[in-house]
Amino acid sequence: MQEFDPQFPTGRKGWHGREMRARSRDACNRFDGLSLEDFAAWLPPLLLRLLGC
């Protein structure tokens, strides 16, 4: 999502001029301690569980 672009070192600016939505800010705060690799490994099991697979 463009809203998260400023949070990552990709060079993309996304919505850098707008304040981040509360739900997005909460997600960033919740997972801030994880590396991108750890977060990527954690995400698929969560999605499968949410989808009931």
Backbone as a chain_set.jsonl record, in Angstrom:
{"seq": "MQEFDPQFPTGRKGWHGREMRARSRDACNRFDGLSLEDFAAWLPPLLLRLLGC", "coords": {"N": [[0.828, -1.179, 0.0], [0.41, 2.224, -0.691], [0.423, 3.875, 1.487], [2.203, 2.811, 3.286], [4.656, 3.099, 2.087], [6.515, 5.259, 2.838], [7.564, 4.125, 5.128], [9.425, 2.209, 4.561], [12.667, 1.454, 3.17], [12.595, 1.968, 0.248], [12.732, 3.97, -1.569], [10.451, 4.909, -2.66], [7.926, 7.333, -2.287], [5.223, 7.415, -1.75], [2.363, 8.199, 0.127], [3.526, 10.445, 1.458], [2.964, 13.018, 2.32], [0.729, 12.99, 3.846], [-0.897, 12.317, 6.925], [-0.506, 9.193, 8.554], [-3.031, 6.702, 8.668], [-4.837, 5.679, 11.612], [-5.172, 2.867, 11.989], [-3.201, 1.834, 10.336], [-0.909, 2.958, 11.435], [-1.006, 1.718, 13.935], [-0.55, -0.947, 13.152], [2.065, -0.727, 12.141], [3.394, -0.011, 14.493], [2.929, -2.284, 16.04], [4.346, -4.332, 14.751], [6.88, -3.403, 14.551], [9.277, -4.307, 15.696], [10.027, -6.515, 14.242], [12.051, -7.932, 11.678], [11.966, -7.375, 8.125], [12.105, -9.811, 6.818], [11.388, -11.626, 8.85], [8.776, -10.756, 9.344], [7.634, -11.306, 6.847], [7.766, -14.078, 6.883], [6.043, -14.655, 8.951], [3.559, -13.755, 8.107], [2.101, -15.39, 6.023], [1.088, -17.797, 7.471], [-0.71, -16.524, 9.218], [-2.561, -15.335, 7.448], [-3.597, -17.633, 6.222], [-4.846, -18.802, 8.415], [-6.778, -16.852, 9.005], [-8.311, -17.044, 6.714], [-9.389, -19.483, 7.036], [-8.142, -21.791, 6.212]], "CA": [[0.0, 0.0, 0.0], [1.165, 3.469, -0.763], [0.495, 4.488, 2.804], [3.36, 2.263, 3.991], [5.889, 3.383, 1.353], [7.514, 6.027, 3.589], [8.084, 3.345, 6.256], [10.412, 1.251, 4.068], [13.74, 2.086, 2.396], [12.463, 1.589, -1.153], [12.854, 5.138, -2.413], [9.115, 5.375, -3.036], [7.443, 8.282, -1.291], [3.838, 7.113, -1.405], [1.545, 9.292, 0.673], [4.398, 11.04, 2.46], [2.465, 14.303, 2.783], [-0.502, 12.779, 4.594], [-0.717, 11.569, 8.169], [-0.875, 7.791, 8.445], [-4.267, 6.323, 9.362], [-4.607, 5.07, 12.931], [-5.021, 1.41, 11.888], [-1.897, 1.573, 9.722], [0.093, 3.321, 12.442], [-1.035, 0.645, 14.929], [0.117, -2.111, 12.554], [3.512, -0.449, 12.122], [3.89, -0.067, 15.873], [2.84, -3.653, 16.537], [5.332, -5.2, 14.116], [8.104, -2.622, 14.362], [10.451, -5.042, 16.145], [10.341, -7.618, 13.33], [12.708, -7.618, 10.409], [11.073, -7.604, 6.993], [12.128, -11.252, 6.565], [10.583, -12.275, 9.89], [7.381, -10.407, 9.096], [7.208, -12.045, 5.65], [7.589, -15.479, 7.27], [4.926, -14.705, 9.881], [2.311, -13.361, 7.462], [1.297, -16.445, 5.388], [0.268, -18.59, 8.401], [-1.803, -15.695, 9.719], [-3.57, -15.216, 6.4], [-4.254, -18.935, 6.068], [-5.739, -18.984, 9.557], [-7.902, -15.936, 8.842], [-9.122, -17.518, 5.614], [-9.944, -20.764, 7.416], [-7.472, -22.886, 5.456]], "C": [[0.867, 1.235, 0.0], [1.348, 4.12, 0.599], [1.736, 4.021, 3.576], [4.686, 2.567, 3.29], [6.908, 4.183, 2.152], [8.159, 5.246, 4.736], [9.207, 2.387, 5.855], [11.436, 1.942, 3.184], [13.71, 1.697, 0.918], [12.687, 2.754, -2.101], [11.509, 5.679, -2.876], [8.583, 6.259, -1.925], [6.004, 8.038, -0.886], [3.078, 8.335, -0.945], [2.314, 10.015, 1.762], [3.874, 12.355, 3.016], [1.213, 14.188, 3.64], [-0.206, 11.98, 5.854], [-1.226, 10.144, 7.989], [-2.161, 7.528, 9.227], [-3.935, 5.581, 10.654], [-4.384, 3.567, 12.815], [-3.672, 1.035, 11.272], [-0.77, 1.882, 10.695], [0.162, 2.24, 13.521], [-0.325, -0.605, 14.409], [1.629, -1.911, 12.524], [4.095, -0.552, 13.524], [3.927, -1.503, 16.397], [3.973, -4.529, 16.005], [6.685, -4.52, 13.906], [9.361, -3.395, 14.743], [10.864, -6.182, 15.225], [11.117, -7.118, 12.12], [11.709, -7.888, 9.295], [10.986, -9.098, 6.681], [11.274, -12.007, 7.585], [9.099, -11.991, 9.693], [6.837, -11.186, 7.898], [6.988, -13.515, 5.974], [6.361, -15.655, 8.167], [3.578, -14.513, 9.193], [1.514, -14.501, 6.821], [0.502, -17.322, 6.362], [-0.916, -17.801, 8.966], [-2.92, -15.598, 8.69], [-4.316, -16.527, 6.195], [-5.236, -19.185, 7.21], [-6.975, -18.091, 9.424], [-8.857, -16.396, 7.738], [-9.75, -18.883, 5.901], [-9.35, -21.945, 6.668], [-6.671, -23.771, 6.382]], "O": [[1.929, 1.271, 0.622], [2.324, 4.835, 0.827], [2.257, 4.75, 4.42], [5.745, 2.309, 3.862], [8.083, 3.818, 2.15], [9.193, 5.663, 5.259], [9.869, 1.814, 6.721], [11.107, 2.92, 2.512], [14.686, 1.158, 0.396], [12.819, 2.554, -3.308], [11.434, 6.781, -3.421], [8.773, 5.961, -0.746], [5.601, 8.416, 0.214], [3.151, 9.392, -1.572], [1.81, 10.182, 2.873], [4.304, 12.772, 4.091], [0.693, 15.2, 4.111], [0.632, 11.079, 5.848], [-2.253, 9.918, 7.349], [-2.354, 8.068, 10.316], [-2.889, 4.941, 10.77], [-3.492, 3.033, 13.475], [-3.074, 0.028, 11.65], [0.213, 1.145, 10.767], [1.249, 1.881, 13.974], [0.418, -1.248, 15.149], [2.385, -2.828, 12.847], [5.172, -1.118, 13.713], [4.852, -1.885, 17.113], [4.5, -5.373, 16.731], [7.53, -5.02, 13.163], [10.419, -3.156, 14.161], [11.937, -6.759, 15.402], [10.869, -6.026, 11.608], [10.706, -8.567, 9.514], [9.92, -9.596, 6.32], [10.527, -12.917, 7.225], [8.264, -12.88, 9.856], [5.705, -11.67, 7.933], [6.102, -14.141, 5.392], [5.717, -16.703, 8.135], [2.567, -15.049, 9.647], [0.31, -14.575, 7.065], [-0.675, -17.575, 6.104], [-1.997, -18.355, 9.166], [-4.094, -15.762, 9.025], [-5.534, -16.529, 6.015], [-6.326, -19.716, 6.996], [-8.092, -18.53, 9.701], [-10.064, -16.165, 7.817], [-10.547, -19.382, 5.107], [-9.997, -22.981, 6.514], [-6.047, -24.732, 5.932]]}, "num_chains": 1, "name": "protein.A"}
